[in-house]
Amino acid sequence: MHKEVIIIGAGPAGLTAASQLLKIGVEVMLIDRNDLVGGQLTKQTHMFFGSEKQHASKRGIDILTMLDEKLKQYPNKLTVFTQTTVVGLYNDKVVTCIKDDRYFKLSADAIIIATGASEKSLPFENNDLPGVYAAGAVQTLMNVYGVKPGHKVLMVGSGNIGLIVSYQLMQAGVHVVGLVEAADHISGYLVHASKIKRLGVDLWMNTSVKKAIGVDSVEAVEIWQLDDQWQGIPGTEKQLEVDTICIAVGLAPLTELLQQIGAEVVYIRELGGNVPRVNKHYETSINNVFACGDVTGIEEASSAMIAGEITGIETALKLGYHVPNHTAKLTQLHCDLDTLRQGPHGSKIRQGIAKLGVQL
Ligand SMILES: Cc1cc2nc3c(=O)[nH]c(=O)nc-3n(C[C@H](O)[C@H](O)[C@H](O)COP(=O)(O)OP(=O)(O)OC[C@H]3O[C@@H](n4cnc5c(N)ncnc54)[C@H](O)[C@@H]3O)c2cc1C
């Protein structure tokens, strides 16, 4: 099957890119390995921050319904493959996929990679015991499938994900025994931290996990204080009775497909790790292969949606489509992205983009 554009990943970036392309009249095939489209939005029951324009005060799942409705306006131009994992990407714009044990090939004139990110792990003794989860997995279990991961949880990491998932665990009736953070400060929004602190959760700074304890699954965890080099301080160990350790220590862009096709990828710590070197049109070093959203640097759904819109317009232009008022539209979208990246929480991403050396 051949389409004008294949989008790999149907999170907020992929969905908004699709919506722009469809509006312009371009045929789109949207592929996602999950059962549902929406990426991270499928599990985000909390209300978003930011400006009204970027859907602040709306829940992630409601933003998803809104994006999905937009796509349904173009049934003749859109093909969606869910439960389909892209396992190969080749220079002739051939994409190979697996769905229901079937392996098949698709091709396109242009490809947009919007694969998002994967959760980072943490090395400690017994970190492979059942009961050690990544925070996103816990969120999927609870908010998508209605399953509690356990009864007593230690959260590791005080970024927004660790703070939000701690709160959601409590909403589900799970006891959050405490939260450990290796740095000397909370790294997420203080409003989230205050909320869980008020509910009685201890937040231990300069502290991490030494080991998980248990035979067939987690029965307890040993935590210890860290020195200023983030090394454990012997003698400060403390044992907590928990059945779940939830790791929320950051995300890494999922660039494997881009590396496979030979696109230039650079390591930029501030953007979360390896990211494709895209130009200001969000095109990678490979002609007609674009990338947007968390795969180009860990940010937020609000920025992923704007980057998706920009990428949709840029891809259509590259394929020779006429896009009315495209200069004004792109200027406005870049301006909206700049606004989102202002303030202290945007400083990391601003530094990362400066290292990339383009005006994204
Ligand atoms: C707990 C939590 C809370 C958050 N809260 C907020 C918030 O309040 N406000 C905000 O703006 N942002 C928030 N974010 C961040 C936001 O969710 C992400 O930045 C955003 O989802 C990134 O969008 P994306 O489309 O790039 O990637 P994703 O949403 O991750 O989507 C990527 C999609 O690609 C698919 N995929 C990956 N590889 C393949 C493959 N090989 N084949 C097929 N499909 C593939 C995945 O299944 C996934 O559906 C939060 C994130 C988390 C985890």
The ligand as an SDF file (V2000), in Angstrom:
LIG
                    3D

 53 58  0  0  0  0  0  0  0  0999 V2000
    2.4780   11.4640   33.6770 C   0  0  0  0  0  0  0  0  0  0  0  0
    2.5870   12.4790   32.5720 C   0  0  0  0  0  0  0  0  0  0  0  0
    1.9600   13.7000   32.7200 C   0  0  0  0  0  0  0  0  0  0  0  0
    2.0420   14.6670   31.7300 C   0  0  0  0  0  0  0  0  0  0  0  0
    1.3620   15.8450   31.8780 N   0  0  0  0  0  0  0  0  0  0  0  0
    1.3780   16.7840   30.9220 C   0  0  0  0  0  0  0  0  0  0  0  0
    0.6280   18.0320   31.0490 C   0  0  0  0  0  0  0  0  0  0  0  0
   -0.0360   18.2760   32.0560 O   0  0  0  0  0  0  0  0  0  0  0  0
    0.6900   18.9200   30.0340 N   0  0  0  0  0  0  0  0  0  0  0  0
    1.4140   18.6530   28.9090 C   0  0  0  0  0  0  0  0  0  0  0  0
    1.4080   19.5010   28.0020 O   0  0  0  0  0  0  0  0  0  0  0  0
    2.1440   17.5140   28.7690 N   0  0  0  0  0  0  0  0  0  0  0  0
    2.1460   16.5670   29.7350 C   0  0  0  0  0  0  0  0  0  0  0  0
    2.8870   15.4030   29.6020 N   0  0  0  0  0  0  0  0  0  0  0  0
    3.8090   15.2270   28.4540 C   0  0  0  0  0  0  0  0  0  0  0  0
    3.1190   14.7550   27.1910 C   0  0  0  0  0  0  0  0  0  0  0  0
    2.2860   13.6750   27.4630 O   0  0  0  0  0  0  0  0  0  0  0  0
    4.1420   14.3600   26.1190 C   0  0  0  0  0  0  0  0  0  0  0  0
    5.0820   15.3960   25.9750 O   0  0  0  0  0  0  0  0  0  0  0  0
    3.4360   14.1390   24.7850 C   0  0  0  0  0  0  0  0  0  0  0  0
    2.5220   13.0640   24.8880 O   0  0  0  0  0  0  0  0  0  0  0  0
    4.4060   13.8730   23.6410 C   0  0  0  0  0  0  0  0  0  0  0  0
    3.6670   13.6610   22.4820 O   0  0  0  0  0  0  0  0  0  0  0  0
    4.2070   12.7790   21.2790 P   0  0  0  0  0  0  0  0  0  0  0  0
    3.1010   12.7110   20.2780 O   0  0  0  0  0  0  0  0  0  0  0  0
    5.5190   13.2780   20.8420 O   0  0  0  0  0  0  0  0  0  0  0  0
    4.4910   11.3180   21.9040 O   0  0  0  0  0  0  0  0  0  0  0  0
    3.5530   10.2670   22.6280 P   0  0  0  0  0  0  0  0  0  0  0  0
    2.3590   10.8600   23.2480 O   0  0  0  0  0  0  0  0  0  0  0  0
    4.4530    9.4630   23.4880 O   0  0  0  0  0  0  0  0  0  0  0  0
    3.0610    9.3430   21.4000 O   0  0  0  0  0  0  0  0  0  0  0  0
    3.9570    8.5470   20.6610 C   0  0  0  0  0  0  0  0  0  0  0  0
    3.1910    7.4070   20.0380 C   0  0  0  0  0  0  0  0  0  0  0  0
    4.0670    6.6920   19.1590 O   0  0  0  0  0  0  0  0  0  0  0  0
    3.7720    5.3000   19.2240 C   0  0  0  0  0  0  0  0  0  0  0  0
    4.9420    4.5460   18.7670 N   0  0  0  0  0  0  0  0  0  0  0  0
    6.2220    4.6360   19.2320 C   0  0  0  0  0  0  0  0  0  0  0  0
    7.0320    3.7940   18.5440 N   0  0  0  0  0  0  0  0  0  0  0  0
    6.2540    3.1700   17.6280 C   0  0  0  0  0  0  0  0  0  0  0  0
    6.5050    2.1990   16.6160 C   0  0  0  0  0  0  0  0  0  0  0  0
    7.7480    1.7000   16.3840 N   0  0  0  0  0  0  0  0  0  0  0  0
    5.4730    1.7500   15.8740 N   0  0  0  0  0  0  0  0  0  0  0  0
    4.2130    2.2460   16.0790 C   0  0  0  0  0  0  0  0  0  0  0  0
    3.9250    3.1810   17.0040 N   0  0  0  0  0  0  0  0  0  0  0  0
    4.9210    3.6380   17.7570 C   0  0  0  0  0  0  0  0  0  0  0  0
    3.4370    5.1040   20.7080 C   0  0  0  0  0  0  0  0  0  0  0  0
    2.6580    3.9470   20.8960 O   0  0  0  0  0  0  0  0  0  0  0  0
    2.6870    6.3870   21.0530 C   0  0  0  0  0  0  0  0  0  0  0  0
    1.2890    6.2330   20.9200 O   0  0  0  0  0  0  0  0  0  0  0  0
    2.8270   14.4200   30.5600 C   0  0  0  0  0  0  0  0  0  0  0  0
    3.4680   13.1800   30.4020 C   0  0  0  0  0  0  0  0  0  0  0  0
    3.3400   12.1990   31.3690 C   0  0  0  0  0  0  0  0  0  0  0  0
    4.0230   10.8440   31.1330 C   0  0  0  0  0  0  0  0  0  0  0  0
  1  2  1  0
  2  3  1  0
  2 52  2  0
  3  4  2  0
  4  5  1  0
  4 50  1  0
  5  6  2  0
  6  7  1  0
  6 13  1  0
  7  8  2  0
  7  9  1  0
  9 10  1  0
 10 11  2  0
 10 12  1  0
 12 13  2  0
 13 14  1  0
 14 15  1  0
 14 50  1  0
 15 16  1  0
 16 17  1  0
 16 18  1  0
 18 19  1  0
 18 20  1  0
 20 21  1  0
 20 22  1  0
 22 23  1  0
 23 24  1  0
 24 25  2  0
 24 26  1  0
 24 27  1  0
 27 28  1  0
 28 29  2  0
 28 30  1  0
 28 31  1  0
 31 32  1  0
 32 33  1  0
 33 34  1  0
 33 48  1  0
 34 35  1  0
 35 36  1  0
 35 46  1  0
 36 37  1  0
 36 45  1  0
 37 38  2  0
 38 39  1  0
 39 40  1  0
 39 45  2  0
 40 41  1  0
 40 42  2  0
 42 43  1  0
 43 44  2  0
 44 45  1  0
 46 47  1  0
 46 48  1  0
 48 49  1  0
 50 51  2  0
 51 52  1  0
 52 53  1  0
M  END
$$$$
